[in-house]
């Protein structure tokens, strides 16, 4: 299964595609993942990049996942406009998926607008929804001992990225999105080792820092 991820830091922080691939391998798939991301940028930005067009039109992907700006969420029309344009570029043989993100830790009420917008885009394009944000808040309430957020209250912790990977992976496989099954998978994926040379979001000197691991 060849999969393209289009998004921003909510895709590349703690490498959600690697966690999706790990889950797919656990179910006997042979995934190949490609990630096109840029910090703070949305799907409208991706529409201005030549690599977006090349990968969609000539990449031969089985699936493409779209993830828009989240913090702040630019609103329904922003997502619909860019999402529909990208859907029109996606070949018929490539299945379209929408990676629904989560609202800020201090703004749980903001999830409703984000959820509705992604659901509207799915309805308009026939895309399959990966409802990470919709499961995020109930699972956070059910597991107060777990923190899905990094220290900034916007990005994910390793467990939060693993939850995203679990929901996306189970959606790609057509498995039920039972919240507790997703949480169990997230706990497993949180133990996934990544190459320490990979830049990632880390705590360093008491502050969040994006970069490779450094020796103490």
N, C-alpha and C positions, 0 to 999 in steps of 0.2 A: 504494500500500500504506500503510494507516494503522496505526501501531504505538504501543502504550502501554508505557512502561517504569515498573515499580514497584520501587523499591529505595532505596538510601542512597548514601553517598559513593562506593561502588565503581561506581555508575552515573554520578554527576555529576562526579566528579573527571576532568578532561580530557575530559569530555563524550563518553562512549561512544555515546549515541544519535546525535550528530552524525557520528561516525566510521562507525557502521552505515549511516546515510543516505548518506554519501559512497560507500561500497562498493556499495550498491544502485543508486545513480545510475550508477556506472561500468558496471553490467550492464543499463542501460536501464530500470530501475524509476523510478517517480515517488513517492518515500516522503514521508510526513507523520508526523513523530515527536512524541510528547507524553511528557513526563517528570514523574513524581510521585515526589519523593525527599525524604528528610530525614536529616541526619547521624546515624549510629549506630543508626538504627531498622530494624526488621525487618518482615516481612510481617504479624506480629501487630499491630504499630502501624498499618499501613495499613488493617487491618480495623476500626479505630476511627475512621477519617476519612471524612467524608461524600463528599469528592471521589473517593475510591476507588470507592464504590458508584455514584456518578453516572457516572463514566467507564466502568466496566465494563458497566453495564446500559444506558446511553443513548449511549455514545460512538461506537458504530458502528465499532469497531476490527476490522481484519483479523487482528491478532496482538497478544498481550499477553505481556510478558516479566516474570517474577518473580525478584527477587534478595533473599535473606534476609541477616540479619546474618552477618558473617564473622569478625571479630577482636575478641573471641573468638567462635568458632562456638558457638551455643547448643545444638547437638546435633540428632540425628535427629528426635526426637519434636516438638521445637519447629518444625522445618521442615515435617514431615508435617502437623501439626495446622493450621498457618496456611495452608500450600499447598493442602490439600484444601478448606478453606473458600473460598479464593479461586477455586479451580477450579470449585466449585459455583456461583459467581456469574458465571462467564464464559459468555457466550451461545454457543450451538451454532455460530454462524457465525464465531466468533472462535477462532483457533488459539492454544493455550497453549504457551508456551516457558519453559524454566527456565534462568536464567543462573547456571551453576555458577561460584562464585568460587574463590579460591586460598587456601592457608594462609599464615601469616606466614613471612617469609624465614628466621627462626630455627627454624621448625618444619615442615620438609618432610614429616615423618611424619604430621602432622595432616591432610594432604590426603586420606588414605584414608577417614577418617570422613566428611569433607565430600562426597567423591565418592559414597560409598555412599548417603548420605542423599538426595542429589539424584537418583541413579538409582532409589532406592526411590519417591520422589515421582513421578517420570516413569512408573514402572510402575503406580502406583496411579491416576493421573489420565489417562493417555494423552497426557501432554504430551511435547513434543519437547525433548530436552536440548541445550543449547548448552554443550559441555563445556570451557569456558575453563580451569578448574583442572586438568582431566585432561591438557591439552596444555601447560600452563604449565611444569611441571617438566622434562619431556623437552626442550622447546625451550630452557629456561634452561641445561640441561646441554650441549646441542648448540651453543649460541652464548654461551660464557662472556664474550665481549666486550660482550654486550648486557645491560642491567639492566632488568628489567621492573618493579622496585620504585622508589617514592619513597624519600627518605632515612629515613622512619620504618619501613621494612621491612614495611609493611602495605598502604598505598595503591599505586597504580600510578604509574610514570613515564609520560611521554607514549607511549613505545613499548609499555608494558604495557597502557594503555588502548586503544591501537591494535590490539594482539593480541586483546583482548576484542571490539573492534568487528569485526575480521576474522572471528573464529570465529562470532560471532552473525550477521553478515551472510551468511556462506557457508551457515550453517544455514538461515536464512530463505529463501535462494535454492535450497536443496536441492543445493548443490555439495559435492564431497568435502572432508572435513576433513583433507587431507594436511597434516602439520605444517609442512613447508617451504613449501607454498603459502600457508598461514595466516601464516607468518612474513614471506614476501615481501609479502603484502597489508598486514601490520602496518607494515612499513617505509615503504610508500607512504602509508598513512593517518597515520603520524607526521608527515608534512609538511603535513597539512591545516591551513590557517590558520583561526583562530577570532577572532572580534571581541575586541580587547583589553579592551573594557569588561566582558566576561564575567568574574565572579569565578571563580578557579580555584586549584588548589594550586600554589604557587610557592615558590622559595627567595628569602628576603629577609633581609638582614643575617645570613646564615649559618644561618637557621632556616626551617623550613617555615611557610608563611603562606597562608591561604585568603582571597583577595580579588582585585580587579582589578589590572591592571598599574599600577605607579606609576612616575613619572619618576625617574631616578637623580638 
